Amino acid sequence: MMGYALNATVLISLLSMLVVSPNGYGQADPEWLKSWNEAVSSRPEMLSASGRIALPEEPGIPMIIRGRVLDPNGTPAPSVVVHAYHRDSQGFDFGAGDNSYTTWRLQGWVITDEDGRFEFKTIRPAPDHLGREAAHVHMTLESKSFGRQWAPTVYLADDPLVVAAQRQGVGQLSQSRKVSALEIVDGVQRLNLELRLKGEPDF
């Protein structure tokens, strides 16, 4: 009987992970959608290939995210809207104590250029303030041809909280997460990414 209860608990946990995943597995969590819709409502009317997530005065280690978006066939994808957000230098998503905002405090929007490239200036995100999850960046992609979809969550390779399964890309992690190394140039950390669109929208 105890074994059955344990299995049921594990099953419920797995189903919960599927529901809240912002990476295309299962349905989006309603709370996440609320934050997403608020972010969309404040999206700038004019976008360029270069933008900001954190303002210059934001405390933290400077970081630049440079990426290139490809279509499902591997061809550079222009005019793809990229939204990105991450935690601050204290490990909070929604301000101090995670209760100051209802959408992500550090977030930004860009649109890819004719070569599918984009850039965000920001700070290095910290791990979750309780030490539950490694530092990472969330991104979504939106294009006329392939709709709106989650990009893999990008974890920082030098973070000791990145678990072995994430580094090896085991199972679903190989599609929903990626671990990327950082370069440091003149004291600024640089994250270089290549993102590929899926054939269909997923949220």
C-alpha positions in Angstrom: 0.0 0.0 0.0 2.9 2.3 0.9 4.5 1.6 -2.5 1.3 2.5 -4.3 1.1 5.9 -2.4 4.7 6.6 -3.3 4.1 5.9 -6.9 1.0 8.0 -6.9 2.9 10.9 -5.4 5.6 10.6 -8.0 3.0 10.5 -10.8 1.3 13.7 -9.4 4.7 15.4 -9.3 5.4 14.5 -12.9 2.0 15.7 -14.1 2.5 19.0 -12.2 5.9 19.4 -14.0 4.2 18.9 -17.3 1.5 21.5 -16.6 3.8 24.2 -15.5 6.6 23.7 -18.0 7.4 26.8 -20.1 9.1 24.7 -22.7 6.5 23.1 -24.8 5.6 20.0 -22.8 2.0 20.0 -21.7 -0.1 23.1 -21.2 1.3 26.4 -19.9 0.7 27.2 -16.2 -2.1 29.7 -15.8 0.1 31.9 -13.6 2.8 31.9 -16.2 0.3 32.8 -18.9 -0.9 35.7 -16.7 2.7 37.1 -16.5 3.1 36.4 -20.3 -0.1 38.3 -21.2 1.0 41.2 -19.1 4.4 41.2 -20.8 2.7 41.2 -24.2 0.5 44.1 -23.3 3.5 46.2 -22.6 5.6 45.1 -25.6 7.1 48.1 -27.5 5.5 48.9 -30.8 8.9 49.2 -32.5 11.5 46.5 -32.1 15.0 46.2 -33.4 17.6 43.4 -33.4 19.3 44.8 -30.3 17.6 45.4 -27.0 17.9 45.3 -23.3 16.7 43.0 -20.5 18.3 44.9 -17.6 18.9 48.6 -17.6 22.5 49.9 -17.3 22.1 50.8 -13.7 20.8 47.3 -12.7 23.1 45.7 -10.1 25.0 42.6 -11.3 27.7 41.3 -13.7 27.3 42.7 -17.2 26.2 40.1 -19.8 25.4 40.1 -23.5 23.3 37.5 -25.1 23.9 37.1 -28.8 21.8 34.7 -30.8 20.8 33.4 -34.2 17.4 32.0 -35.0 17.1 29.3 -37.7 14.0 27.9 -39.3 13.2 24.2 -39.0 15.4 23.6 -42.1 18.4 25.3 -40.7 18.0 28.5 -42.7 18.5 31.9 -40.9 15.1 33.2 -39.9 14.5 37.0 -40.1 11.7 38.9 -38.5 11.3 36.5 -35.6 10.2 38.3 -32.4 12.3 37.1 -29.4 11.2 37.7 -25.8 13.6 36.9 -23.0 13.5 37.1 -19.2 15.6 36.0 -16.2 16.1 36.4 -12.5 18.0 39.4 -11.1 21.3 39.3 -9.3 19.6 38.2 -6.0 17.7 35.3 -7.6 14.2 36.9 -7.8 11.9 37.0 -10.8 9.3 39.5 -9.6 11.4 42.0 -7.5 12.4 41.8 -3.9 10.8 38.8 -2.2 9.2 37.9 -5.6 6.1 39.9 -4.8 6.7 43.4 -6.2 5.6 42.6 -9.8 3.1 40.4 -11.5 5.2 40.0 -14.6 9.0 39.4 -14.8 10.9 42.4 -13.7 13.9 41.8 -16.0 12.6 41.1 -19.6 13.1 42.4 -23.1 12.0 42.1 -26.7 13.9 42.1 -30.0 13.3 41.1 -33.6 15.8 39.2 -35.6 17.6 40.9 -38.5 17.9 39.6 -42.1 20.4 37.0 -40.9 18.3 35.8 -38.0 20.5 37.5 -35.4 19.6 39.3 -32.3 21.3 40.7 -29.1 20.3 41.5 -25.6 22.3 43.5 -23.1 21.6 42.5 -19.5 23.2 41.2 -16.3 24.1 37.6 -15.4 21.1 36.1 -13.7 21.6 34.5 -10.3 20.3 31.0 -9.3 17.0 30.9 -7.5 17.3 32.7 -4.2 16.7 29.5 -2.3 19.3 27.6 -4.3 16.7 25.3 -5.9 17.6 26.0 -9.5 20.7 27.1 -11.5 20.9 30.4 -13.3 19.1 30.4 -16.6 17.4 32.5 -19.3 13.9 31.9 -20.7 13.0 32.8 -24.3 10.1 32.6 -26.6 10.0 32.9 -30.3 7.2 34.2 -32.6 7.1 34.2 -36.4 4.4 34.5 -39.0 5.3 31.1 -40.5 5.7 29.0 -37.4 3.7 30.8 -34.7 4.5 31.3 -31.1 6.7 28.8 -29.3 9.1 28.2 -26.4 12.8 28.1 -27.0 15.0 25.9 -24.9 15.7 27.3 -21.4 19.4 28.3 -21.5 21.5 27.3 -18.4 24.9 28.7 -17.7 27.6 26.0 -17.9 29.8 27.4 -15.1 26.9 27.3 -12.5 27.6 24.4 -10.0 23.8 23.9 -9.7 23.5 22.7 -13.3 22.9 19.0 -12.8 24.6 16.3 -14.9 21.4 15.4 -16.7 21.1 19.0 -18.0 24.7 19.0 -19.2 24.2 15.7 -21.0 20.9 16.6 -22.6 19.1 13.5 -21.3 15.6 12.7 -22.5 13.3 15.7 -22.7 16.1 17.9 -21.4 17.8 17.6 -24.8 14.9 19.5 -26.3 13.6 21.8 -23.6 17.0 22.9 -22.1 20.5 23.7 -23.2 23.6 24.4 -21.3 25.9 27.1 -22.8 29.4 28.2 -22.0 30.2 31.9 -21.4 33.0 33.9 -22.9 34.4 36.9 -20.9 35.5 39.9 -22.9 36.7 43.1 -21.1 34.8 42.0 -18.0 31.5 41.4 -19.8 30.1 37.8 -20.0 28.9 36.8 -23.4 26.4 34.1 -24.2 26.3 32.9 -27.8 23.2 30.9 -28.9 21.8 29.2 -31.9 18.0 28.6 -31.7 16.0 26.5 -34.1 12.3 27.0 -34.7 10.0 24.0 -34.5 7.5 23.3 -37.3 4.4 24.2 -35.3 3.5 26.6 -32.5 3.3 25.2 -29.0 1.5 27.7 -26.9 
